[in-house]
Amino acid sequence: MAFLSLPSVASAELVTLVTTPQKTTNTLVLVAGQSAECIYKLNWNSASRATVTTPGATFQIDVELQNVKVAGPATITFSGNQTSVATMLTFDVKSASASPTSVIPKGEGAIIELQCSENLTNEWTTIFAQAYTNAPSHKFLRLRLTRL
């Protein structure tokens, strides 16, 4: 019996960090396997700062540059000015996810496992497992996640 491993493809979501006179700092945390690219800014000025902290370094990023990307694990801290105008940055955050489909060929077998982790490193827990042996026909599999 072999383990079936689903290949990775990218999935993405947009995250917007907003600062106001009442909330002058906002943070985006990227875990291992995630990356972020700043794709939009509003009311950016000389008092605005985007700081990236990684396990080995802390540095400023210049959002005026095109295609600046940050890979996790990292924390992006956005500090805006304290004027009456809100300032914002929008990031395209991408992460690895399961492939839409995989197959167990006819006559073969596999163990299908759904695992979860709180830190995407080595602490994975199986929350569902199903063995298929000598499949009478091809078994096509996909992972579907619906957020609540």
C-alpha positions in Angstrom: 0.0 0.0 0.0 1.4 3.4 -0.9 0.6 6.9 0.5 -1.0 9.3 -2.0 0.6 12.7 -1.9 -1.3 15.6 -3.4 0.9 18.1 -5.3 0.9 21.8 -4.4 -0.6 24.7 -6.4 -0.9 28.3 -5.3 -4.0 29.7 -3.8 -4.3 33.4 -3.0 -6.3 36.0 -1.0 -6.1 39.7 -0.7 -5.3 41.3 2.7 -5.7 45.0 3.3 -3.9 46.8 6.2 -5.4 50.1 7.2 -4.1 52.7 9.6 -6.1 55.6 11.0 -5.4 58.3 13.6 -6.9 55.9 16.1 -5.0 52.8 14.9 -1.6 53.8 13.7 -0.2 50.3 13.3 -1.4 47.1 11.6 0.3 43.8 11.1 0.2 40.9 8.6 1.8 37.6 9.7 3.0 35.1 7.1 3.7 31.5 8.0 6.2 29.2 6.2 4.9 28.5 2.7 3.2 31.9 2.3 4.3 34.9 0.4 2.9 38.4 0.1 3.2 41.1 -2.6 2.1 44.7 -2.1 -0.3 45.4 -5.0 -2.0 48.7 -3.9 -1.4 51.6 -1.7 -3.6 54.6 -0.8 -2.4 57.9 0.8 1.1 56.6 1.2 3.5 59.4 2.3 6.9 60.0 3.9 5.5 59.1 7.4 4.3 55.7 6.3 6.5 52.6 7.0 6.3 49.0 6.1 8.7 46.9 8.2 9.4 43.2 7.6 10.6 41.0 10.5 12.0 37.5 9.7 13.6 35.0 12.1 17.0 36.5 11.1 16.5 40.1 10.2 14.3 43.2 10.4 14.2 45.7 7.5 12.1 48.4 5.7 10.5 47.7 2.4 9.9 50.3 -0.2 6.4 49.8 -1.5 7.2 52.3 -4.3 9.0 49.5 -6.0 7.0 47.1 -8.2 6.8 43.4 -7.5 8.4 43.5 -4.0 7.6 40.1 -2.5 8.1 38.8 1.1 8.3 35.1 1.9 7.2 33.7 5.2 7.8 33.1 8.0 7.7 36.9 8.4 5.7 39.7 10.0 4.9 42.8 8.0 4.1 45.8 10.2 2.5 48.8 8.6 2.7 52.2 10.3 0.8 55.1 9.0 0.9 58.7 9.8 -1.3 60.3 12.4 -3.2 62.7 10.1 -6.9 62.6 9.7 -6.6 60.6 6.5 -6.6 56.7 6.5 -3.7 55.0 4.9 -3.8 51.5 3.5 -1.8 48.8 1.8 -3.3 45.7 0.0 -1.2 42.5 -0.2 -1.7 39.6 -2.5 -1.0 36.7 -0.1 -0.3 33.3 -1.7 0.1 29.9 0.0 0.4 26.3 -0.9 -2.7 24.2 -1.0 -3.8 20.8 -2.2 -4.2 20.1 -5.9 -7.7 20.1 -7.2 -7.6 16.4 -8.2 -5.5 13.3 -7.8 -6.2 9.7 -8.8 -5.8 6.2 -7.5 -5.5 4.0 -10.6 -7.7 1.0 -11.2 -6.3 -2.1 -9.4 -4.1 -0.1 -7.1 -4.5 1.1 -3.5 -3.7 4.1 -1.3 -4.3 5.6 2.1 -5.9 9.0 1.9 -5.2 11.2 4.9 -6.3 14.7 5.8 -3.9 16.3 8.2 -3.9 19.6 10.1 -1.2 21.6 11.8 -1.0 24.8 13.8 2.4 25.8 12.5 2.9 24.2 9.1 6.2 22.5 10.3 6.5 19.0 11.7 3.5 18.9 14.0 0.9 17.3 11.7 -2.1 15.4 13.0 -4.2 13.1 10.9 -7.9 14.0 11.3 -9.3 11.6 8.7 -7.8 8.5 7.1 -9.3 6.0 4.6 -7.7 3.0 2.9 -8.5 2.0 -0.6 -7.2 -1.4 -1.8 -7.4 -2.9 -5.3 -9.7 -0.1 -6.6 -12.3 -1.6 -9.0 -12.1 1.6 -11.1 -10.1 4.8 -11.0 -10.8 6.9 -7.9 -10.5 10.6 -8.5 -10.0 12.7 -5.3 -10.1 16.4 -4.5 -9.9 18.5 -1.4 -12.6 21.0 -0.9 -12.5 23.7 1.8 -15.5 25.9 2.5 -14.8 28.7 5.0 -17.5 29.3 7.6 
